[in-house]
Structures are given as structure tokens and as C-alpha cells.
Amino acid sequence: MWEGNILSIQAQKLPTTTNPALQKGLPNGYDANTIKTVIPDFTSNVLVDFSEPNTGTIASLNAPTVLQSYAEVEFLLAEAAVRSWDSGTASAHYAAAITASMQSTTLFPGNIVIAPAAISDYITAHPLDGTTFEELMEQIHTQFYLAHFMWYDNFEAWSNYRRTGYPTLTPPNYPGNFTGGTALVRLRYPVSESSLNKENYDAAVATQGPDLYTTPVWWDK
């Protein structure tokens, strides 16, 4: 749950705020007024009832930065096996990916160890048992997406979601949003490009289409 600015008192407060039974996510895509349509009694004071990244582990200043984890490699190998590009089995790569992701908690401050039995139970509860290509892709890349939360690697999670379409997400449709309630499929160029590099900016836009979050990149057909 919400920890606030507690770096100086983590040892006392974290043991209570990290209780799994207390964790609750705040709905996305709302402001302080519109959120009252889903939480009628919402005020800024109730923010303390909702979860935030743990400042003692994944949100710590001492947390590692990982460019590509072993778990990510195994998830991609699982997809490769589904596509018959790899001689291994998709289920073996999938299990190895989840195992590596859960074991990597030891790299963060606190050296949190997830018991092998708990990892095995999780894989048993979330098996790779799809019977179609799309079902297998959804299972693999839903777990891929979840694994990247721990690394705070939102760009890679989004890039893979854009590539595969998984996991199945509901884009927020906030009034006046730039995409009309659809998932963004590219980032826009910085304003400095259109003002300081106008000739090349105009040439790029002429080739790719409008400089909008909804204009697909060249490979996204």
C-alpha cells in the first residue's frame, strides 16, 4: 500500500505496508473529479489506501537497472518455439522465464527470496496450455508484461504490447485524450525537431504519415 516519503523509516513501516492482503490498485485514466464515478467518496486523503511501487525494493535508488533480463530472453524463446523457430519446447522456455523472473527478486535491496515451491505453484496455476497460436501468444506475453513491471521497464513492456497486442488491455478514454481512447502506437517527435530540424521533420512526416500517437510505425501493418 501507499508508503509516502518513508526512506528514513523504511525498517519500521515497510513490514506493514507490504502485506499482500493490503494491496489495492488505483483505477487508471481519471482525474480527481472523474474518478468519483468509480470511487464516489474519493478525496486525496484516500490515496493512502492504494498501492505504490515499493521504495524498499523495486523503487529503491539502489535497485538494479536491467537492459535485457534472462527472463525476457526465455519469454522470447517461448514465442520462437510457438512459431517453430526454436527446437526447444514453448512450455519449457515459458516455465524458465517465469522462474527466472521470480528468482530475480534477490537482486533487489532486501534480498527477497521466493521459495521454489511458490514458483512451482504459480507456474502450475498459470500453465502454458493454449490450444491455438493466439492463445499461446496471449499467455506468454501476459506473463512477459507482468515480469517487466518489476524492472520498471515500461518502454519494453509497451513495445512488446504494441508488437503482439498482448496482454489484452483497455486503454483509458479520458476526455480530450490524444488517441480517442485507443492504444498509442508510436511516440511523437519532440517539438524541437519541428522547429529546429524542420526540413528533415517534414520529410519524415511526408513518408510515415502524420506525427500523431495513432500513426503506426513502418512495420506495424
N, C-alpha and C positions, 0 to 999 in steps of 0.2 A: 504494500500500500504506500501512500504518499509519505515521503521521508523528509521533504523540505531540505533546508540547508543544514545538514546534520554532520558534516565532516568531522567536527570536533568531538562529537558524542556518538559516533557510529557504534562503538562497542556496546553501549548501553541500549541504543534504540533499535538497531538492525535486527536483533533476535526476535523482536515482537512484530516489526513491520514486514518481515519476510515470511511470515506464516502463510503457507499456500491457501489456507482456508479464508484468508482476508483479502485475497487479490481480486480486484474488480476493474474492468476496463471502462474508460470513458468513451462514449459514442463519438465517432468522427464526423466532421462536416457541419458542425454547428457553432454558433457564437453564444455569448452569454444570454441572449434573448431567445433565439430559436431552439436552443437545447431544452427549453421549458416545455416543448411539445412532446418530448420523450421523458423528461425528468421534471414534472410540474413544480416541485418545490426547490429547484436548483438555485443556489446562490454560490458566490465564490467560496463561501465557508465550507461547502460540502466537498470541495476538491480534495480535502484530506481523506475522504472515504475511498478515493480511487488510486489505482496503482501508478507508479512511475518507474523508470529503469533504476535498478539498484546501484546506488552510488558507492556501495562497498564492493561491487563485483564488476559487472559489465560496463557500468558507467563511471568506474573509478578512473582517476587520472593515471593510474598505474596499470590499467588494463592493456593487453597487447593489441597491436594493430596487425591484422592478418589480411594479406592481399588475395591469397587463394588457399583455402584450407584443404586438408586431406579429405574431409567430409564432402566438400564441393566436388573434388575430383571423382569420388566414388558415386555421387549422385549423377554426374555426367556420364560415367561409365555405365551406370544402370540404364540410362536413356540409350546409350550406344548399343547396349545388349538388346534392348527392346527393338531397336532399328536394325538388328543383325549386323552391326558394325564391330562388335566385340565378341570374342569367343567365350567370354565368361557368361555367367547367368545373371540376369537382371536382379533376381531376388537376393543373390549373394552380395552384389555391389550395393544394393539398397540397404541391406542389414549392416554392411560395413560402414556405410555413410552415416546412418543413424547412430551406430556405436561410436564412431569417431567424433561425431558432433557432441554426444553426451559426455564422452570421456574428456573432451577439451575444456570442461569446466575447471579442471585442475590447473589450467594455465592462468586463471584469473586470481586476483587477490582473494585470500581466504582458502585457497586450495580445496575447493568443494569437490568431493568425490561422490559420484553417483554409482551405487552398488551395481555390479554386473547383473544381479538378479532383477533389479529395477529396469535396467536397459533391456534385458531379455523380455520382461513382461510388457514393456512398451512396444517392442517390435511385434510381439505376439498379438497385441491389441490393435496394431496398425500394420497388418501384413500387406505385402505387395501381391494382391490376389485378383487384380483386374483381369477381365476376360477379353477386353478389346484394347487396341493401341491407345485410344483416348483415355480409357480408364487407368491404364498403367501410367501414362504421362501425368495424369492428374495426381495420382498417388505419389509418384516420385517427386514432382515439383511442388506439391504442397509441403512435403517434408523439407525440401530444399529451401523454400521460402521461410519456414519456421526456423531452420538452422541458422539462417543469416541474421536473424534478429539478435542473437547473442553477440555476433561480431559487429553489430551496429553498421552492417554493410548494406545500407538501404539502396544504394545505387545498383549493386549487383542483384539484389533481390528484385528491384524494379525492372532491371534489364532482362532478367530471366523470365519474369512475368510477362513482359512485353513480347519476348520471343516465343513463349509457349502458350500464353493465355491462362496459365495456372499459377497459383490456386484461383478458384472462382471467387472473385471479389465484387463488391458492389461499390462503384465509385460514388463519392459524395456529390450531391447536386445542390450545392449552396447557391442561393440567389446571386446572379451576376458572375458565376464562375466562368473561367476561360474556355472550358471544354464542353459546355452544355450537358454536364452530368455524365460524360464518357471518360474512360481512362485516357490519360495523356500518353502519347506515343512517341514524343520526342521532346527535347528541351529547346527553348528558343535561343537565338543568338543574343549576346549581351548588347545593350543599347550602344555601347562604344563601337561595335562593328558597323552598325548602320550609319554612324556619324563620322567615324574616323577612317573607315575602310569601305566607303560606300560603293565603289566600283566593283570590288570583289563580292561584297554583300549582295548587291543587286544581281550579279551573275549567278551566285549560288541559289538565290530565291527563284530566279528565272528557270533554273534547271530542276530544282527539287519541289517547287510549289511554295505557297505562302508560308511565311515564317510564323507558324502557329503550332500550338501544342498538339493539334489534331492532324497535322500533315505527316504521314508516315515517312520513315527513313527509306532509303532506296531499296533495301532488301525486304521490307515489310509489305508484302503484296496481299 
